[in-house]
Amino acid sequence: MIDKIMEGKKLWKLQIDKDFKCLIRPLFKAEYLTLEENIIADGCRDPIVTWNGIIIDGHNRYEICNRHSIPFAVVEMSFDCREEVIAWICSNQLGRRNLTEETRKYLIGMQYEAEKTVNALKNPLGNNQYSSSESSLPYEEFNPSELAAMAATKSKTAKRIAGENHISHGTVEKYALYAKAMTEIGKKCPSIVPRILSGRYKISHANLLELSRMDEADILRFSQKLDKNQQAFVQYHMTRKEIQPSTDPVSSSAPPSIPSVKDMPEFDPDAEITGLTLTVPSWTSSISRIKTKTDLSIASAAARKKLENALMELSSQIMEILSMIRED
């Protein structure tokens, strides 16, 4: 993938692509100042990574080096298309620390969508074009096996990305919808995107999809409402109610009705969660017992493999439910 390491350190003139830069986690002020102090004191140790002279990793280092006239090295990488670059940037960023859950979901979704596009470009179904003079050819252009192969490739891509991030492949596809919604919101109101990805605005998956379907004026008005809120974090549903007032004809001043026994809920909405919460400590205890009292080296390979598979599946389920909890 690395094409070449550019000769020597100097003040290289590089290009910045806004779409690529949007995939890079912005540094917090303290992080940026620390990075700046380190570069001023020790020089730029890590090279700037580029593709065709466009920065794909090292935007902050590039800005600091140019502002202080500090020379830096460049590593040029080779990719066949922009989508391959996007997939690489996302994968690279997912290895960083301190990612917000919103940014993590966005990067996973963007990586999946980019890799799907790359696979489609490498295995196109629509290349069997022919002119009207060939319309009587005695064979069928559509091949169902090709479509099945593409579906299988898509599934493999989702499962691989899921494994890399300890989530289920269904969650990867869900995050792809999240990324598409973020892209749509960015087209209409770019300023709101970094606020969502930083975790400043707390918006659930379903509400983000709803927000992406709003027109530009409504999204802008929504953003302005959020900006006026002085809380540390702003919940979507609180402001959404202000943008679209209730149309309930019943007066808000009317006293609440007292529910009868038959109106009371027939189930406890916390029951399943409480049951799981009470069960988890027993899992923890069993795992601790294995760690302290069992010699895994003498266990059979088959037993160790079964345990490994079970733990990986448990890990995937845990990450998925944690994501659901954080969205709410």
Secondary structure, DSSP 8 states (H G I E B T S, - for coil): -EEEE-SS-B----B--HHHHTTS----HHHHHHHHHHHHHH---S-EEEETTEEEE-HHHHHHHHHHT--B-EEEE--SSHHHHHHHHHHHHTTSSS--HHHHHHHHHHHHHHHHHHHHHHS-STT----GGGTT-SS-S--HHHHHHHHHHHHHHHHHHHHHHTS-HHHHHHHHHHHHHHHHHHHH-TTHHHHHHTTSEE--HHHHHHHHTS-HHHHHHHHHHHHH--SSSEEHHHHHHHHS----SS-TTS------GGGS-SS-TTHHHHHHHHHHHHHHHHHHHHHHH--GGGS-HHHHHHHHHHHHHHHHHHHHHHHHHHH-
